[in-house]
């Protein structure tokens, strides 16, 4: 099974363990999955993929699996994963929201928002970690590690804690949103802040992994992507249940391009298993921030490789990445599904974040890139009005509270007094007369009015009596 969409199923090689093996996507060398720790090919350093002798069909999921297990979430898809259950919190089974106002504004047939920010640690990374940490247990490794723009570190810290393992995270100093560091901190990861960007953090962690010091759980680890491919299975199942069709397109933010690679793998496996026709595969459409868009540059040039960007900058810090390591898996995904890639400005990202928030869907900036990209590609005509589109939102609003405050309104100070609050929320009625009339009209609606009137009348009567007796 090459990276072609039409690749037929493969038979298991001698090195396979229960129908599962690792294969290099460049030179096709095959390896036993759990005998030794490896992240790339021994011969050519190409990326590795997990391969299965039995590609899945939709009937294999949930209660259709050959083993008992969860009916929802990542492990519903255990038949398409290397284990039946992992270190779980549990993860997956995220909402597929409607967003009718954005749908009407952009003008597409259907629009759904797959909100991966609703995972246990608030990002899609949990899907990868539940599998990755399970593999780490299988391999018997001690210390787990990752480089991260924030979300991977939060997920690694939580799943490592769950599995009772030591965790180490390398973060680009000053460029990680507060919520994410708070999570890594409380889940007790050892946090090292590197004076460099995400790509240099990843270079360091890869070197530590090669020296055998740590087990690498970035998306370079092929098992991480196995968990993340369940996003694709879930979207297809849910969309089909609601509309009787699969989405025409999935629009997603791109950083290291792990999700793009993982979704493409989900579709290839279903095509190989005969569950999905090639013509039914959604067009994978990647979105990057203008200040960190090496994948977009490659797609626009029709290139098969990306050029590493040394200087990257964007408010969407989660995708502030200049060297997407999964590009060799993700670019064929974009090309072979008829998708595309587009760059959006930070302002467009913030606008989209507000639009999603206006539908009750709270996301962090990187997530909103998908909706910003949809808007842009509709305007340019690259996405047609009759398409059914799913936008992936990858992380929760609370991950980046500073960005939320910047995009939203500011809290206003007010005195500890109802009148002061009213004066602020009804600014048209601030003259003394209007305020007095408002007080009267409120008093007339008050259940205390009869008592007040009665009390008033009594006072008038007593005053009258006093005047009479004095005279
Ligand atoms: N959206 C969010 C919220 C992310 O955290 C990331 C990646 C992406 C999108 C990009 O996904 O790498 O699969 O293309 N965050 C990583 C991290 C790099 O360290 O948390 P991708």
Boltz pocket constraint, residues with backbone or C-beta under 6 A from the ligand:
constraints:
  - pocket:
      binder: B
      contacts: [[A, 123], [A, 147], [A, 148], [A, 149], [A, 150], [A, 151], [A, 152], [A, 153], [A, 219], [A, 253], [A, 254], [A, 255], [A, 256], [A, 257], [A, 258], [A, 259], [A, 260], [A, 318], [A, 319], [A, 364], [A, 366], [A, 367], [A, 394], [A, 395]]
      max_distance: 6.0
